[in-house]
Amino acid sequence: MSQGAEKYSKRGLQTSFVSVIIGISLVLFMLGLLIGAYFGLENLQNSAKEKIEVDLFFNPELNHADIKLIEQELKAFEEIKTVWFVSPDRALAVFKDENTSQIEEIKAIYDGESPFPPSITFNPKANISNTEGLANLKIKLLKTFQEELAEVNYPVEDVKNVNLGFLRWAYIFAVIGILLTVVAFAIINNTIRLSLYSKRFTIKTMQLVGAKSSFIRRPFIWQSILQGIFSTLIGMALLMAAFYTAKNYFPELTVTYSLHTLLLLFGSLLAIGIFISVFSTWFALNKYLRKSLNDLY
């Protein structure tokens, strides 16, 4: 009879442990989808930022060789990702692609020669591609090449739009993330509280025989840490499966994740999973430690 009760008790504890892990895993999976979507949007925004083109136009007396020397100097600027020299013929070809109907008129006016002066174009790094960053970079360039540089030109409205668009999405993700975190905490807290409910008499017995609260908490806290780790591994596996499925069934999605981003995502979920699990366990334990024996029935 006692062996049957012991087996039933162990089976109940194992079921409780697994149910908590499953519950936390599903919640972390949903949070992971949100965080992954945020990282994906950030990658798209960085890609769009680094496609912004800044054009440098020089004084007429500078020849091609002088401009190419400046091109080499610009490659050492930490704010610049890629830089290239734009010859008059290349500028004409670009203009031709965008204004096919006018190219013949221009050639006729300039006797077949390109009316465009040699210039330099570069893509700034993502952290610089904002209104303030590019304005400061423009000042730096004009100061560094004040004798050679005539004009620094870039699409101001495009810069504002690419940053404003991401900011709006960031606010939306923040609101959804907060709401989802509150719901996740409530679900996990309730699951762990129900799990500890079956152990309330064991907790109270340990307390009655003189065990300190810290001694009673220790095994439960370690168990909650393990639950958080296992749940994160399962949740991350579900996320990888979701990302792989989305990439195969929706090839138009161009979002890719670097190893650094995936590690950051895993670290975020691990921290969230362990924190919520430990905090909920601590809160539920204190509740049973404060209750009297008669209140447990």
C-alpha positions in Angstrom: 0.0 0.0 0.0 2.8 2.4 1.0 4.8 1.5 -2.1 1.8 2.2 -4.3 1.3 5.6 -2.6 5.0 6.3 -3.1 4.9 5.5 -6.8 1.8 7.6 -7.2 3.5 10.5 -5.4 6.7 10.2 -7.6 4.6 10.0 -10.7 2.7 13.1 -9.6 5.9 15.0 -9.0 7.3 14.0 -12.3 4.1 15.0 -14.1 4.2 18.3 -12.2 7.8 19.0 -13.2 7.1 18.2 -16.9 3.9 20.3 -17.0 5.8 23.3 -15.6 8.5 22.9 -18.2 6.0 22.6 -21.0 4.1 25.6 -19.8 7.2 27.8 -19.6 8.5 26.5 -22.9 5.4 27.5 -24.7 5.4 31.0 -23.1 9.1 31.4 -24.0 8.4 30.3 -27.5 5.8 33.1 -27.9 8.2 35.6 -26.3 10.9 34.3 -28.6 8.8 34.9 -31.7 8.3 38.5 -30.6 12.0 39.1 -29.8 13.0 37.3 -33.0 10.6 39.6 -35.0 12.2 42.6 -33.3 15.7 41.5 -34.2 14.6 40.7 -37.7 13.1 44.1 -38.1 16.3 45.7 -36.7 18.4 43.7 -39.2 16.2 45.0 -42.1 16.5 48.5 -40.8 20.3 48.3 -40.5 20.4 47.0 -44.0 18.2 49.9 -45.2 20.4 52.4 -43.3 23.6 51.0 -44.9 22.1 51.5 -48.4 21.8 55.2 -47.9 24.2 56.9 -50.4 26.2 60.0 -49.6 27.6 61.9 -52.5 30.8 64.0 -52.3 31.4 66.7 -55.0 34.7 68.4 -55.3 36.2 71.6 -56.5 36.6 71.7 -60.3 40.4 72.1 -60.2 40.8 68.6 -58.6 41.8 65.9 -61.0 40.9 62.2 -60.9 44.1 61.2 -59.1 43.5 63.7 -56.3 40.0 62.4 -55.8 41.1 58.8 -55.8 43.6 59.7 -53.0 40.7 61.1 -51.0 38.8 57.9 -51.7 41.6 55.9 -50.0 41.6 58.3 -47.0 37.8 57.9 -46.6 38.2 54.1 -46.4 39.9 54.6 -43.1 36.9 56.5 -41.6 35.2 54.4 -39.0 31.8 55.9 -39.9 31.9 54.7 -43.5 31.1 51.1 -44.6 31.8 51.2 -48.3 33.2 53.9 -50.6 33.7 54.1 -54.3 34.9 56.6 -57.0 32.3 57.7 -59.5 33.7 58.7 -62.8 31.9 61.0 -65.2 31.0 58.1 -67.5 29.7 56.1 -64.6 27.6 59.0 -63.4 26.2 59.4 -66.9 25.3 55.7 -67.0 23.4 55.9 -63.7 21.6 59.0 -64.9 20.7 57.3 -68.1 19.1 54.4 -66.2 16.9 56.8 -64.2 16.2 59.3 -67.0 16.2 57.5 -70.3 14.2 60.1 -72.2 16.5 63.0 -71.4 19.9 61.4 -72.1 20.0 62.1 -75.8 19.2 65.8 -75.2 22.0 66.0 -72.7 24.5 64.3 -75.0 23.6 66.7 -77.8 24.1 69.7 -75.6 27.6 68.5 -74.4 28.7 67.1 -77.7 28.5 63.5 -76.4 30.6 64.2 -73.3 29.4 63.6 -69.8 28.3 66.7 -68.0 28.9 65.2 -64.6 32.1 65.9 -62.6 34.0 63.0 -60.9 32.7 62.4 -57.4 32.8 59.9 -54.5 29.8 58.0 -53.1 29.8 56.0 -49.8 27.4 54.1 -47.6 27.6 55.0 -43.9 27.4 52.4 -41.2 24.0 51.7 -39.6 24.8 53.5 -36.3 25.6 56.7 -38.2 22.7 56.6 -40.6 20.4 59.0 -38.7 19.8 62.7 -38.9 22.3 63.7 -36.2 25.0 61.2 -37.2 25.1 62.2 -40.8 25.0 65.9 -40.0 28.0 65.4 -37.7 29.8 63.3 -40.4 29.1 66.1 -43.0 30.7 68.7 -40.7 33.7 66.4 -40.2 34.1 65.8 -43.9 33.9 69.5 -44.8 36.4 70.3 -42.0 38.8 67.5 -43.1 38.7 68.3 -46.8 37.8 72.0 -46.7 40.1 72.9 -49.6 38.9 70.0 -51.8 35.3 69.4 -51.0 32.5 71.5 -52.5 29.4 69.8 -51.4 28.1 66.8 -49.3 24.7 65.5 -50.4 22.4 62.8 -49.1 18.7 62.1 -49.1 17.6 63.7 -45.8 14.0 62.6 -46.1 15.0 59.0 -46.7 17.2 59.1 -43.6 14.3 60.4 -41.5 11.8 57.9 -42.9 14.0 54.8 -42.3 14.6 55.8 -38.7 11.0 56.9 -38.0 9.5 53.7 -39.4 11.6 51.6 -37.1 10.8 53.7 -34.1 7.1 53.2 -34.6 7.5 49.5 -34.8 9.8 49.5 -31.8 7.0 51.1 -29.7 4.5 48.5 -30.9 6.8 45.7 -30.1 7.5 47.2 -26.6 3.8 47.4 -25.8 3.1 43.9 -27.0 6.2 42.6 -25.2 5.1 44.1 -21.9 1.6 42.7 -22.2 2.9 39.3 -23.2 5.4 39.3 -20.3 2.7 40.1 -17.8 0.5 37.3 -19.2 3.5 34.9 -19.3 4.3 35.7 -15.7 0.7 35.1 -14.6 0.6 31.8 -16.4 4.0 30.5 -15.2 3.3 31.8 -11.7 0.0 29.9 -11.5 1.5 26.7 -13.0 4.4 26.7 -10.4 2.0 27.6 -7.5 -0.2 24.6 -8.4 3.0 22.4 -8.7 4.0 23.4 -5.1 0.6 23.0 -3.8 1.1 19.2 -3.8 4.2 19.7 -1.7 2.8 22.0 0.9 2.7 19.5 3.7 6.3 18.4 3.0 7.4 22.1 3.2 5.5 22.6 6.4 6.9 19.3 7.9 10.4 20.5 7.2 9.7 23.8 8.8 8.2 22.1 12.0 11.2 20.0 12.5 13.4 23.1 12.6 14.6 23.5 9.1 15.5 27.1 8.2 13.6 28.8 5.4 16.8 29.1 3.3 17.4 25.3 3.6 13.8 24.6 2.5 14.0 27.0 -0.4 17.3 25.7 -1.8 16.2 22.5 -3.6 13.1 24.2 -5.0 15.1 27.2 -6.3 17.6 24.8 -7.9 14.7 22.9 -9.4 13.2 26.1 -10.8 16.6 27.0 -12.4 16.7 23.6 -14.1 13.1 24.2 -15.2 14.1 27.5 -16.7 17.1 26.0 -18.5 15.2 23.0 -19.9 12.3 25.3 -20.9 14.6 27.6 -22.7 16.2 24.7 -24.7 12.8 23.5 -25.7 11.5 26.9 -26.5 14.6 27.7 -28.6 14.3 24.4 -30.5 10.7 25.3 -31.3 11.8 28.8 -32.5 14.5 27.2 -34.8 11.9 24.9 -36.2 9.6 27.9 -36.8 12.3 30.0 -38.4 13.3 27.1 -40.7 9.7 26.4 -41.7 9.1 30.1 -42.4 12.2 30.4 -44.5 11.3 27.3 -46.6 7.6 28.0 -47.1 8.0 31.8 -47.4 11.1 32.3 -49.5 10.2 36.0 -50.0 11.2 36.6 -46.4 14.7 38.0 -46.6 15.4 38.2 -42.8 18.5 36.3 -41.7 19.9 35.9 -38.3 23.6 35.9 -37.5 25.1 33.7 -34.9 25.5 36.7 -32.6 21.8 37.5 -32.9 20.8 33.9 -32.2 23.0 33.7 -29.1 21.5 37.0 -28.0 18.0 35.6 -28.5 18.9 32.4 -26.5 20.5 34.5 -23.7 17.4 36.7 -23.5 15.0 33.7 -23.3 17.3 32.0 -20.8 17.4 35.0 -18.5 13.6 35.5 -18.8 12.9 31.8 -18.2 15.1 31.5 -15.2 14.0 34.8 -13.7 10.3 34.1 -14.0 10.7 30.5 -12.8 12.8 31.4 -9.7 10.7 34.5 -8.8 7.4 32.5 -9.0 8.9 29.6 -7.0 10.2 32.0 -4.3 6.8 33.8 -4.1 4.9 30.6 -3.9 7.2 29.1 -1.3 7.0 32.2 0.9 3.2 31.8 0.8 3.3 28.3 2.2 6.1 29.1 4.7 4.0 31.8 6.2 0.9 29.7 6.5 0.0 27.7 9.6 -0.6 24.0 9.4 -4.4 24.3 9.7 -4.5 26.8 6.8 -2.9 24.2 4.5 -6.1 22.0 4.5 
